[in-house]
């Protein structure tokens, strides 16, 4: 039995044990480096996200400039010819210089809109989809008369079919 204890001591002495302090330090260095990479990535991602959203907000103006037109009263293209439309509208633009040009070409714009409105029937304008199509057609026709910018939106402030 004494011999086996001596053999155990010889085996323990033959296998050197690594120093206890060096393995723990390597682990802490790896953990620290990993934490720095994660924090750096979070800071870089946050910087990219917030600068990207601010750039988008700066590109698009929040509110356009309104340009008011006088009301229109036109006969509709119904078979009986006894229906008429009274409509008032405002154009939204983003270029202040366009307001002067719109004042200069106002007769041309009114003429093209009167032609468009008088070609419509009561059934063309009765539902919401018909009104939305009419807005798109007005924008297209009015934008052909101007060169400084574009009309962004048309708002109907009065719309009466009788």
N, C-alpha and C positions, 0 to 999 in steps of 0.2 A: 504494500500500500504506500510505503514511503517512496518507493521508486516511482510510482505513477504521479505523485505530487511533484517530484523533481522533474519529471518529463513535462508536466504542464507548465512549470516555471520556465523550462528551456524553450518551449513553444512560444510562450508569451514574450520572452526576451528576443526571440528570433524575428518576430513580426513587429516592426517599428510602428508605433502609433503616430498618426499625424498630429501636429500641434493644434491645440484646440482653438486658439485665437484667430488663425488665418482663414478658416472656412466661414466663420460668421461675418467677417469683414467683407468678403467677396459677395456674400448674399446681400448685405446692406448696400453695397455699391451698385449692384444690379437693380435692386428695388428703387434706389434713388434715381438712377438713369432712366428707368421706366417711368417713374413719376414725372420727371422733367419732360420727357417726350410727350406724355399725355397732356400735361399742362400747356406745353408749347403748341400742340395741335389744337387744343380748345381755344387758346388766345388767337391763333391765326384764323381759325374758322369763324370765331365771333367777329373779328375785324373784317373779314371778307363779307360776311352776311350783312353787317350793319352798314358798311360803305356801299354795298350793292343796292340795298333798299333805299338809302337816301338818294342815290343817283337816279333811281326810277321816279321817285317823288319829284325831283327837280325838273325832270324832262317834261312832265305833263302838267300844264296849268290846271288848277282845280276848277275855276269858274271862267267861262268865256265871256266875251263882250257881246251884249245884245244889240241888235239893230232892228228897230220896229218899222213895220210896213203898215200903211193905212189899210183898212178893211176892204175886201173885195165883195161885190155882189154880182153874181153871174147866173144866167139861165143854164140849167143842166140839160144834157143831151137825152132827156127822156122822150118817149114817143109822143106823148101829149104836149110836151113843151111847157107845162104849167108849173114846174118845180124850179126853185132857184136855191142857190147856196150863198150864204153870207159867211165869210171866213176872214179872220184876222190872224196874223202870224208874226213871229219874231224869228230872226236868224241869229244863230250863235257863231261868232268868229273868234279867233285867237290872236289875230294880227290887228293892232289898232290902226295901222295905215290902211287897212282894207275898208274901214268905215267911210273914208272920203271917196274911195273908188265906188263903193255901193251907192253913195248919194249921186255920183255922176252918172251911173248907168241904171238908175232906178226906173226910168221909163221902159228901158229894154227888158228889165227883169219883170216888171208888172205886165208887160205885153205877153211875154212867154208864159207867165203863170195864168193869165186870163185865157190864153189859148188852151192850156192844159186843163184848167178847171171846167171850161165850157164843153170839153170833149168827154167829160165823165157823166155817168148816169147816176141816178139815185141808188141803184143796187151796187154800183162800184164803190160807193162811199159809205154804205150803211153799216158795215161792221168794222171792227178795230183793225183787222188785217188790211182792209181797203184804205183806211186812213194812214197806216204805216207805209203802204206802197206809194200813196200820194206824197208823203213826206220825202221819200227817196227820190221820186221823180222831180219834185220841186228843187231839191238840193242839186241834182244832176243838171237841170236846166239853168238854174241860177249860177252855178259854177262855170258854165260855158261863157257867161257874160263878163266874168272878172278875170284879172291876171295877177293881182298882187298876192292873193292867198286863196283860201277855200272857206266855204260855209261848212261848218261842222255839223250843225243840227238845226232843225226847224221845229218851232214850238207853235202849236195852234192855241191862240188865246180866246178865239171865238170860233164856233163851228155850228152853224144852224142850217138845216135843210128844211125847206117848207114847200 
